[in-house]
């Protein structure tokens, strides 16, 4: 019998372990093979969940942008041998805007059962709280950094937003202020912009305003994880 791949959610903020359901912790305790985005972060998180197994007896394998996809075939061997495994992102749910999606795809190709576990997704939580259209939306991930590509991309997203399709995107936290400045300089005054920062954390802050209103009081978002939505 083949093992199962569990998609294990992690916290979005270090002080928000309470958002992970108890049944997830129970499943984690029985796993001895994990595919993770960041090994150090993963080990720290596992200990916080109550994982007591020795890491000398636990296999932790990297799945990130530096991992050679050819390694995935070796990873899947554990599952083909009947071992249940866990896939973990650095933050939030795995395989969504996350390199783990390639491993999940391979598991489906090998007819391995994939089981997603309930946990926080910054994308979904931001959309829920934005007040923007939750029926039609598009997540762009990271948008271009340099001009004029960024301005053109923002204008394209704004046009789609005007058709009723909520546009969602993110940036590396230390570049959030620059991104926000570019949005405010590029988009029309009436365009709605939602900023959702530190979701589930102690400093969680989510607001939706027009671009014109944001210009009256521009927040400082340096080094704070955030999701941006245009509608």
N, C-alpha and C positions, 0 to 999 in steps of 0.2 A: 504494500500500500504506500502511496506517495504521501509525503508530508504536506502540510498546509502553509501557505505564506500569509502571515498576519500583518496587516498594515497598521502599525502602532503609532498613535498620535502622541506628540510631545507638547510641552507647554509653549506658549508664545512669549511669555514673560516668566522669569525665574521664580517669581513670588505667586504663581497662579496654578499650583499643582491641584488645587481644589476643582478645577474645571475638567479634570480627567476622571471619567467614571470609574468606580471601584472595580468593575468587572474587567477593565483593561489591565489593572494591576495584577489581578488574579491570573490572567492569561500570560502576562509577561513572566511571572515567577516560574512558569514551567518551560520556558524557552531557553535553549543553550546556544543558539546560533542567531546572530543579529547582523543585518546589513545596514550600515549607518552612514550618514553624511559626514559626521565628525565624531571620531572615536572618543576623544576626551569628553566632549559634551554628552555623548550617549552614555558613557559609563557613569558620569555624575547624575544624569537623569534617572538611570536605572536604580541607583542606590536610593534616590529620593522616593521612588515608588515602592520601596521595601524589598527590592531584589536582593536576595541574600547569597546566591550562588557565588562561588569563587570565580574571579575573572581568569584564573589559570585554567579553569575547566569550561570557560565560555568562549566561543569563537565570535570575534567581532571583526567584520570585513567592511572595507570602505566602499561606498557608492556615492561618488561625487563627480564634479566636472573633470577631475583628473584621472578618474578610473578608466582603464582600458575596457571597452565593452566586451572584449573577448574574454575577460575574467568572469563575466556573468555566467558563461557556460559552466565554469568550474563551481561557481556559487550554487547554481541550480542542482548540482550533484547531491548536495545535502538533502534537498527536498525529494529528489528522485529516489534516495535511499531510505525515505520514510521519516525524515527528521522535520518536525515543525520549526519554522523560522520566523523571525520578525524583521520587518523593514521599517526604519525610522528616519525621519527627516531631522534637520537641525532644529526646526521649530514648526509647530503645527502638524498638519496631516501630510503623510508622505505621498509621493507620486503626483502631486498637484503643484505645478510650477517648481518641479523638483526632479533631479536626475534619476530618482528611483523608478520613474515611469517606464524606463527601458527594461528594467529587471522584471517588472510586472508583466510587460508585454511578452517577454520570453517565457514566463511561467504559463501564460495562456497558450503559447505555442506548444508547450510541453504537457498541456492538459493538467496543470497543477492548480488546485483550488486556491483562490485568492479571497481572503476575508478582510474587508475593511472594518476597523474598529472606530467607534465614535470618539471624536475629539474636536478641538477648536481649529477652525480654518479662518485666518484673518480675512480672506477674500469674501467668504460667505457672511461672516459677522459684520464686516463693513457694509456690504450690500444691504443686509437686513436693517441696519441702523440708519442708512442714508436717506431714506424717504424717496429714493429714485426708483426707476422702473426695475422691478425684480423679475419681470416676466421675460424681458429681452435684455441681455447684457453681454459684454465681451471683455475678457481679461487679456491685456496686452503684455503683461509682465513688465520687463524693463523697456523703456522707449529710448530712442536715440539721445545721446548725451550732447553731441556737438551741433552747433548751428551751421547752416540753416535747416538741417535735417529735423532737428527737434521741433522748430516752429511749424514746419510743414506737417509733421506728424500730429502735432497738437490740433492744427486746423482740420486735419482729416478726421480726428476723433470728435472734434466739436461738431462737425457736419453730421456724423453718424449719431451723435447724441441728440441733435435737433430732429432726427427721425424717430426718436423715442428709444434708442438703444443705449443703455447705460454703458459708459466706457470706464474701465478700471485699469489701473497701472500702479507700479511701485518704482522706487528708486533706492539706491544704497543710502542708508540713513544720513551719512555725512554730506550727501548732496541734496538732501530734501529742500533746504532753503533756496538753492539755486533753481531747482525744479519748480518750486512754488512761484518764484519770481518770474520765471518764463511763462508759466500758465497765466498769471495775472497780466502780463504784458501782451500776451497773444490772444487770449479768448475774449469774446464779447462781454460787455458789462452784465448782460442779463443771463448769461450762461450760469448754470448751477454747478458748484464745486463742493464736494464733500471731502473732508480730511478726517481720516480715522487713524489715530495714533495710539501706540502702547495698548493695543486691544487686549483685554482681560487683565492688564497690569494695574498697579496701584494708581498710575497717572493716566489711565484710559481717558481719552478725550475724542469725541466724535461730533462734528458739526457740519451742517450743510447750509451754505449761503450763496448768494449771487457773487460773481466775480467783483462787481462794484462794491458790495458790502465787505468782502474780504480785504479790499484795498484800503478800507478805512481803519482796519486793525489787523495787521499782518502778523501771524503767529511765528514764533521761533521754533523750528522743528529739528535743529541740529542733533544728530546722533539718536534720534527717536524713531523706531520702526513705524512706518505709516503706509496706509493705502490711500490712493487718490481716486476719486470718482467724478466723472463729468456727466451731467444729465441736462 
